[in-house]
Amino acid sequence: MNRTDKAAPAPVLTTPWSDLALTRHPEDPRDPLRAWDAADAYLLKHLAEQGVDLSGSVVVVGDRWGALGTALAGTGGRAPTVISDSYLGLEATRTNLKRNGLSGPTLLTTQDTPPARADVLLVRVPKSLALLEDQLHRLRPAVHAGTVVVGTGMVKEIHTSTLQLFERIIGPTRTSLAEKKARLIFTTPDPSLTPGPNPWPHRYALPDDIGPLAGRTVVNHAGVFCAEHLDIGTRFLLQHLPRATDARRIVDLGCGNGVVGTTAALTHPDAEVLFTDESYQAVASAEATYRENASGEARFRAADGLEGVPDGSVDLVLNNPPFHSHQATTDATAWRMFTQARAALAPGGELWVVGNRHLGYHLKLRRLFGTSELVAGDPKFVILKAVKQASRARGRRQ
């Protein structure tokens, strides 16, 4: 990072109460994406214009980078409770609160016990309908007849199925007019509704052609990729995973439901396996899948990838990186994962990556590791292996 990067001011969101300097986490001055969008701004404007009473228990669900939680902390009302599935989102909230001299919000994960009462429930519509369903079920007991329930999202994020979930679980639902391609959702709580039990987490049996986990049970909490069946990229990786190596410290990086790391644990019974993901739902899924199928040393953590893992302490990293950040397509997450993996690997340690062929991960791995070997490929996917060389300096992103 150069001096210009360090001096670059954080983008400013103008709210009805104050101007807020907001960034994503981890901060990167080269990142063109802001920490808020028109859906966040529309919701905050609505709350102010309608004079919504914020003196009671205010609960914010799915705040992506802390824009809503930070803004509401500065209204003079009661500090909100912010619930998020994202480690990075909660870290961004902490950073943005500190940056703007604010405090007070209670920060919870989607795996924590939700508040017992919500007088105002604000929902940033997630990409995953399953996660929305799970969170509405979990929060329904906190909602009462007088609760103000408002959802927000970009028009492309709100579908008929989105509105049907609000209506089925909370009560009658309508939408606002669109503003800057954003829309609000208004739901009137109906205490007489009986939406039935929360269907999450899901459990399903794996196919019979994927090695040690064949036919075994996977546990998927809501919002985790491919909740009802094994995705084809992971399936391809499982069919080509390294078996019975001398690796003793293995990482399932971006672990999802944990099937890759659990397979590695079964093929390396003397190894310690670390499951890490930025999603709390994913980490809970990985732990449940592991406990269902394996034993031995394993650790589970929600984190920014391998941040905090000592350099040179890992023998094998297994990775199926995402290429989306919410609705944005980006290679920033994959690049960060590859860079962290190179730092964490011991000399001779290996990074195994599966990805869509068109993403060109082999070029990034060659820049970082100096080498990239094709392990297997089909018309859609490639599996690549990069080996940490003892003498090569770490690559840099240009």
C-alpha positions in Angstrom: 0.0 0.0 0.0 1.5 3.4 -1.0 1.2 6.7 0.7 -1.6 7.8 -1.6 -3.6 4.6 -0.6 -3.1 5.3 3.1 -4.3 8.9 2.7 -7.4 8.0 0.7 -10.5 9.1 2.6 -13.3 6.6 3.2 -16.4 7.1 1.0 -19.1 9.1 2.8 -22.7 8.1 3.2 -25.1 11.0 3.9 -27.9 9.9 6.2 -30.8 11.9 7.6 -28.8 12.2 10.9 -25.2 12.6 9.9 -22.5 12.0 7.3 -20.6 8.7 7.9 -17.3 7.5 6.5 -17.7 3.8 5.7 -15.5 1.1 4.4 -15.7 -2.6 3.8 -13.5 -5.1 5.6 -10.6 -5.7 5.0 -10.0 -2.1 3.9 -8.5 -1.8 0.4 -8.3 1.7 -1.1 -8.2 0.0 -4.6 -11.6 -1.6 -4.0 -14.2 0.2 -6.1 -17.2 -1.2 -4.2 -18.7 0.9 -1.4 -19.9 -0.2 2.0 -23.5 0.6 1.2 -25.9 0.9 -1.7 -29.2 2.5 -2.7 -31.2 0.0 -0.7 -29.4 1.0 2.6 -29.9 4.7 1.8 -33.6 4.2 0.9 -34.3 2.4 4.2 -32.6 5.0 6.3 -34.5 7.8 4.5 -37.8 6.0 5.0 -37.2 5.6 8.8 -36.5 9.3 9.1 -39.3 10.6 6.9 -41.9 8.3 8.6 -40.6 9.2 12.1 -40.3 5.6 13.1 -39.8 5.3 16.8 -36.3 4.0 17.4 -36.4 4.2 21.2 -37.4 0.5 21.6 -35.7 -2.7 20.6 -34.3 -2.2 17.1 -33.0 -5.4 15.3 -31.1 -5.2 12.1 -30.7 -8.5 10.1 -28.2 -8.9 7.3 -26.4 -5.5 7.4 -23.7 -6.2 4.9 -20.9 -3.8 5.8 -22.3 -2.0 8.8 -24.0 0.9 7.1 -27.3 0.4 8.7 -26.0 -0.4 12.2 -23.6 2.5 12.2 -26.2 4.9 10.9 -28.8 3.8 13.5 -26.2 4.1 16.3 -26.0 7.8 15.5 -29.7 8.6 15.6 -29.9 9.2 19.3 -32.4 6.3 19.7 -31.7 3.0 21.4 -28.6 1.2 20.0 -29.6 -1.5 17.6 -28.9 -5.2 17.7 -27.2 -6.2 14.5 -27.4 -9.9 13.3 -25.1 -11.1 10.5 -23.9 -14.3 9.0 -20.7 -12.6 7.9 -17.5 -12.3 9.9 -16.2 -9.7 7.5 -19.5 -7.8 7.8 -19.4 -7.7 11.6 -15.7 -6.6 11.5 -16.7 -3.8 9.1 -19.4 -2.7 11.5 -16.9 -2.5 14.3 -14.5 -0.6 12.2 -17.1 1.8 10.9 -18.5 2.5 14.4 -15.0 3.3 15.7 -14.2 5.4 12.6 -17.3 7.5 13.2 -16.9 7.8 17.0 -20.0 5.7 17.7 -20.7 2.8 20.0 -23.5 0.8 21.6 -24.8 -1.7 19.0 -25.0 -5.4 20.1 -23.4 -7.5 17.4 -24.7 -11.1 17.0 -24.0 -13.9 14.6 -26.8 -15.9 12.9 -25.9 -18.7 15.2 -26.4 -16.7 18.4 -29.7 -16.6 20.3 -31.7 -13.7 18.8 -33.2 -10.9 21.0 -36.4 -11.8 22.8 -38.2 -8.7 21.6 -38.1 -6.6 18.4 -40.1 -3.4 18.3 -38.5 -2.5 14.9 -37.2 -5.3 12.6 -35.1 -4.2 9.7 -34.1 -6.8 7.2 -31.5 -6.4 4.5 -32.6 -9.1 2.0 -29.9 -11.6 1.5 -28.8 -13.3 -1.7 -30.0 -16.6 -0.2 -33.7 -17.2 0.2 -32.9 -20.0 2.6 -31.0 -17.7 4.9 -34.0 -15.3 4.9 -36.4 -18.1 5.7 -34.2 -19.3 8.6 -33.8 -15.8 10.1 -37.4 -14.9 9.8 -38.3 -18.1 11.6 -35.7 -17.4 14.3 -37.0 -13.9 14.8 -40.7 -14.5 14.6 -41.0 -15.1 18.4 -39.6 -11.6 19.0 -42.1 -9.9 16.8 -45.4 -8.6 18.2 -48.5 -6.9 16.7 -46.9 -3.5 17.0 -43.5 -4.3 15.5 -42.5 -2.2 12.5 -41.1 -4.6 10.0 -39.3 -3.2 6.9 -37.1 -5.1 4.5 -34.8 -3.5 1.9 -32.9 -4.6 -1.2 -32.1 -3.8 -4.8 -35.0 -4.5 -7.2 -33.0 -7.4 -8.7 -32.8 -9.0 -5.2 -36.5 -8.9 -4.4 -38.7 -11.6 -6.0 -42.2 -12.9 -5.6 -40.7 -15.7 -3.5 -39.0 -13.1 -1.2 -42.3 -11.5 -0.5 -44.0 -14.8 0.0 -41.6 -15.7 2.8 -42.3 -12.5 4.7 -46.0 -13.1 4.2 -46.0 -16.7 5.2 -43.8 -16.3 8.3 -44.5 -12.7 9.6 -47.7 -11.4 8.0 -49.3 -9.4 5.1 -46.7 -7.9 2.9 -46.5 -5.1 0.3 -43.7 -3.3 -1.5 -42.8 0.4 -2.1 -42.1 2.0 -5.4 -38.6 1.6 -6.7 -36.1 4.4 -6.0 -32.6 4.3 -7.6 -33.3 0.6 -8.4 -34.0 -0.2 -4.7 -37.2 -1.2 -3.1 -38.6 -1.5 0.4 -40.8 -4.3 1.8 -43.5 -3.5 4.4 -44.9 -6.4 6.5 -47.6 -6.1 9.1 -47.1 -8.8 11.8 -49.9 -11.3 12.2 -49.6 -13.0 15.6 -52.2 -15.6 14.6 -50.0 -17.0 11.8 -48.8 -20.6 12.2 -45.9 -20.9 9.7 -44.7 -24.2 11.1 -41.3 -25.2 12.2 -38.0 -23.9 10.9 -36.9 -26.4 8.2 -33.2 -25.6 8.7 -30.6 -27.1 8.9 -31.0 -29.6 6.1 -29.4 -33.0 6.0 -28.7 -35.1 2.9 -26.7 -38.2 1.9 -23.7 -37.9 -0.4 -23.4 -39.8 -3.7 -21.6 -43.1 -3.9 -18.7 -42.1 -6.1 -16.8 -39.5 -4.1 -14.5 -41.6 -1.9 -14.5 -41.9 1.9 -17.6 -39.8 2.4 -19.7 -41.8 -0.1 -23.2 -42.3 1.2 -22.5 -40.3 4.4 -24.6 -37.4 5.8 -23.9 -33.8 5.2 -25.4 -31.0 7.4 -26.2 -27.7 5.8 -27.4 -24.6 7.7 -29.4 -22.1 5.7 -27.4 -19.9 3.4 -24.6 -22.3 2.8 -23.8 -23.0 -0.9 -25.7 -26.0 -2.4 -27.9 -26.7 0.6 -29.7 -29.8 -0.8 -27.1 -31.5 -2.9 -23.4 -31.6 -3.5 -22.2 -28.9 -5.9 -20.5 -30.2 -9.0 -17.2 -28.3 -8.4 -16.8 -29.8 -4.9 -17.8 -33.2 -6.3 -15.0 -33.0 -8.9 -12.5 -32.0 -6.3 -13.4 -34.8 -3.9 -12.8 -37.3 -6.8 -9.2 -36.1 -7.1 -8.1 -35.1 -3.6 -4.6 -36.1 -2.5 -4.8 -39.3 -0.4 -2.5 -40.6 2.4 0.1 -37.8 2.1 2.4 -36.9 4.9 0.5 -33.7 5.6 -0.2 -33.2 9.3 -1.7 -29.7 9.2 -4.5 -29.3 6.7 -6.8 -26.4 6.1 -10.2 -26.5 4.4 -10.2 -22.8 3.3 -13.7 -21.4 2.6 -15.0 -24.7 4.1 -18.7 -24.3 3.3 -20.4 -27.4 4.7 -17.1 -29.1 5.4 -17.2 -32.1 3.1 -13.7 -31.4 1.7 -12.0 -31.0 5.1 -13.9 -34.0 6.5 -12.7 -36.1 3.6 -9.2 -35.0 4.2 -9.6 -35.9 7.9 -10.7 -39.4 7.0 -7.8 -39.9 4.6 -5.3 -38.3 7.0 -6.3 -39.7 10.4 -3.2 -38.3 12.1 -3.6 -34.8 10.8 -5.1 -31.8 12.4 -7.7 -30.1 10.2 -8.7 -26.4 10.4 -12.1 -25.5 8.9 -12.4 -21.8 8.2 -15.0 -19.6 6.5 -16.2 -16.1 6.8 -19.8 -17.4 7.1 -20.9 -18.4 10.6 -23.6 -20.6 9.0 -20.9 -22.4 7.0 -18.7 -23.0 10.0 -21.6 -24.4 11.9 -22.4 -26.7 9.0 -18.8 -27.8 8.7 -18.6 -28.7 12.4 -21.9 -30.6 12.2 -20.8 -32.5 9.1 -17.5 -33.4 10.7 -19.0 -34.5 14.0 -21.4 -36.7 12.0 -18.6 -38.5 10.1 -15.2 -38.2 11.7 -13.2 -37.8 14.9 -9.8 -36.6 15.7 -8.2 -33.2 15.9 -10.2 -30.5 14.2 -10.7 -26.7 14.7 -13.5 -24.6 13.4 -13.4 -20.8 13.1 -15.2 -17.9 11.4 -12.5 -15.6 10.1 -11.0 -13.7 7.2 -9.6 -16.8 5.6 -6.2 -17.7 7.1 -5.7 -14.4 8.9 -3.9 -15.1 12.1 -2.6 -18.5 11.1 1.2 -18.5 11.6 3.3 -18.3 8.5 4.9 -21.6 7.4 2.6 -23.6 9.7 0.5 -25.6 7.2 1.2 -28.5 5.0 -1.9 -28.7 2.8 -4.6 -26.1 1.9 -7.7 -27.2 0.0 -9.8 -24.4 -1.6 -12.9 -23.9 -3.7 -13.0 -20.1 -3.7 -16.1 -18.0 -4.3 -16.1 -15.5 -7.1 -19.0 -13.3 -5.9 -19.3 -10.8 -3.1 -23.1 -10.5 -2.6 -24.2 -9.5 -6.1 -20.8 -8.4 -7.4 -18.6 -10.6 -9.4 -15.0 -10.3 -8.2 -11.7 -12.2 -8.0 -10.6 -10.2 -4.9 -11.6 -13.0 -2.4 -9.8 -15.7 -4.4 -6.7 -13.6 -4.7 -6.7 -12.9 -1.0 -7.2 -16.6 -0.2 -4.3 -17.6 -2.5 -2.0 -15.0 -1.0 -2.9 -16.1 2.6 -2.4 -19.7 1.7 1.1 -19.1 0.3 2.1 -17.3 3.6 0.6 -20.0 5.8 2.2 -23.0 3.9 5.5 -24.4 5.0 8.2 -24.9 2.3 7.0 -27.8 0.1 3.4 -27.3 1.3 0.7 -27.5 -1.3 -2.4 -25.4 -2.3 -5.1 -27.4 -4.2 -7.8 -25.3 -5.9 -10.9 -26.1 -7.9 -12.5 -23.5 -10.0 -14.4 -22.8 -13.2 -12.0 -23.1 -16.1 -12.7 -19.6 -17.5 -11.6 -17.9 -14.2 -7.9 -18.3 -15.1 -6.7 -19.2 -11.6 -3.6 -20.8 -13.0 -2.3 -17.3 -13.9 -2.7 -16.0 -10.4 -1.1 -19.1 -8.8 1.9 -18.8 -11.1 2.4 -15.2 -10.1 2.3 -16.1 -6.4 4.0 -19.5 -6.4 6.0 -19.4 -9.6 4.3 -22.6 -10.7 0.8 -24.1 -11.2 0.2 -27.7 -12.1 -3.0 -29.0 -13.7 -4.2 -32.0 -11.6 -7.4 -32.7 -13.4 -9.9 -31.0 -15.7 -13.2 -31.4 -17.5 -15.0 -29.0 -19.8 -16.2 -26.8 -16.9 -13.7 -27.2 -14.0 -10.0 -27.5 -13.4 -8.1 -28.6 -10.3 -4.8 -26.9 -9.8 -1.9 -27.5 -7.5 0.7 -24.9 -6.4 3.7 -25.8 -4.3 5.4 -23.4 -1.9 9.0 -23.1 -2.9 11.5 -22.3 -0.1 13.5 -19.7 -2.0 10.9 -17.7 -3.9 9.8 -14.3 -2.6 6.1 -13.8 -2.2 4.3 -12.5 -5.3 2.5 -9.2 -5.3 -0.8 -8.1 -6.7 -0.2 -5.3 -9.3 
